[in-house]
Amino acid sequence: YRALQMVLAQIFRRDRRFEMPSIIAIQKHLVNLKPDAWKFPTRWTELTQQNSSKVNSSTWMEPPDAAAVLRSTYGIPCEELQVVRPQRSQASHCDSLANTGQEAQ
């Protein structure tokens, strides 16, 4: 929620006619979004498909949720990336590249 709140606060600072939504209002937006609003699955993508009983709950809002609300509700373009922890074989490959780079210097 904090990531989304910071972006919305900037909008409010520039346009005082903008009304800051409450957490509950944002949760209502989340459960009403279509599944294709998200680029990555979160707890809210599952809840949207199941039911809206988590509105007014402590269910965590993740950055992809914030991006989905900004894109779908406010028309603000967002881009998010997913960082994946490398497998051991990939990590050792990165180590060998790093060592090669050190030797070349």
C-alpha positions as CSV (number, residue, x, y, z in Angstrom):
1,Y,0.0,0.0,0.0
2,R,2.9,2.4,0.8
3,A,4.2,2.3,-2.8
4,L,0.8,3.1,-4.2
5,Q,0.2,5.7,-1.5
6,M,3.4,7.6,-2.4
7,V,2.4,7.8,-6.1
8,L,-1.2,8.9,-5.3
9,A,0.2,11.5,-2.8
10,Q,2.2,13.1,-5.6
11,I,-1.0,13.3,-7.8
12,F,-2.8,14.9,-4.8
13,R,0.0,17.5,-4.4
14,R,-0.3,18.5,-8.0
15,D,-4.1,18.4,-8.2
16,R,-6.0,19.2,-5.0
17,R,-9.3,18.1,-6.7
18,F,-7.9,14.5,-6.5
19,E,-9.3,12.6,-3.6
20,M,-6.9,10.2,-1.8
21,P,-8.5,6.8,-1.6
22,S,-8.6,4.8,1.6
23,I,-7.1,1.4,1.9
24,I,-10.6,-0.1,1.8
25,A,-11.4,1.8,-1.4
26,I,-8.1,0.5,-3.0
27,Q,-9.0,-3.0,-1.9
28,K,-12.4,-2.6,-3.6
29,H,-10.6,-1.5,-6.8
30,L,-8.4,-4.6,-6.6
31,V,-11.2,-7.1,-6.3
32,N,-13.0,-5.5,-9.2
33,L,-10.0,-5.6,-11.6
34,K,-9.9,-8.1,-14.4
35,P,-7.3,-10.8,-14.1
36,D,-5.3,-9.4,-17.0
37,A,-4.7,-6.1,-15.0
38,W,-1.7,-7.8,-13.4
39,K,1.6,-8.8,-15.0
40,F,2.5,-11.1,-12.0
41,P,0.4,-13.1,-9.7
42,T,-0.2,-11.9,-6.1
43,R,-2.5,-12.7,-3.2
44,W,-5.0,-10.3,-4.8
45,T,-5.1,-12.0,-8.1
46,E,-6.2,-15.1,-6.4
47,L,-8.7,-13.2,-4.3
48,T,-10.2,-11.5,-7.3
49,Q,-10.9,-14.8,-8.9
50,Q,-12.3,-16.4,-5.7
51,N,-14.3,-13.8,-3.9
52,S,-14.2,-10.3,-2.4
53,S,-14.3,-11.3,1.3
54,K,-10.8,-9.9,1.9
55,V,-11.9,-6.2,1.5
56,N,-11.2,-4.5,4.8
57,S,-8.6,-7.1,5.7
58,S,-4.9,-7.0,6.4
59,T,-4.1,-8.8,3.1
60,W,-0.8,-7.4,1.9
61,M,-0.7,-5.3,-1.2
62,E,2.4,-5.9,-3.3
63,P,4.0,-3.6,-5.9
64,P,2.3,-5.4,-8.8
65,D,-1.0,-4.7,-7.1
66,A,-0.1,-1.0,-7.0
67,A,0.8,-1.1,-10.6
68,A,-2.4,-2.8,-11.6
69,V,-4.5,-0.2,-9.7
70,L,-2.5,2.7,-11.2
71,R,-2.9,1.3,-14.8
72,S,-6.5,0.2,-14.6
73,T,-8.1,2.7,-12.2
74,Y,-6.1,5.9,-12.8
75,G,-4.8,5.4,-16.3
76,I,-1.2,5.8,-15.1
77,P,1.2,3.7,-17.2
78,C,3.5,1.4,-15.1
79,E,6.2,-1.0,-15.8
80,E,7.3,-3.7,-13.3
81,L,10.0,-6.3,-13.5
82,Q,10.4,-9.6,-11.7
83,V,13.8,-10.5,-10.3
84,V,14.3,-14.3,-10.1
85,R,16.9,-15.8,-7.8
86,P,19.4,-17.7,-10.0
87,Q,19.7,-21.5,-9.7
88,R,23.1,-22.8,-8.4
89,S,24.2,-23.6,-11.9
90,Q,23.5,-20.1,-13.1
91,A,25.1,-18.6,-10.0
92,S,28.3,-20.5,-10.6
93,H,28.3,-19.3,-14.2
94,C,28.0,-15.7,-12.9
95,D,30.9,-16.3,-10.5
96,S,33.1,-17.6,-13.4
97,L,32.2,-14.5,-15.4
98,A,33.1,-12.2,-12.5
99,N,36.4,-14.0,-12.1
100,T,37.1,-13.8,-15.8
101,G,36.4,-10.0,-15.6
102,Q,38.8,-9.6,-12.7
103,E,41.6,-11.4,-14.6
104,A,41.1,-9.3,-17.7
105,Q,41.7,-6.1,-15.7
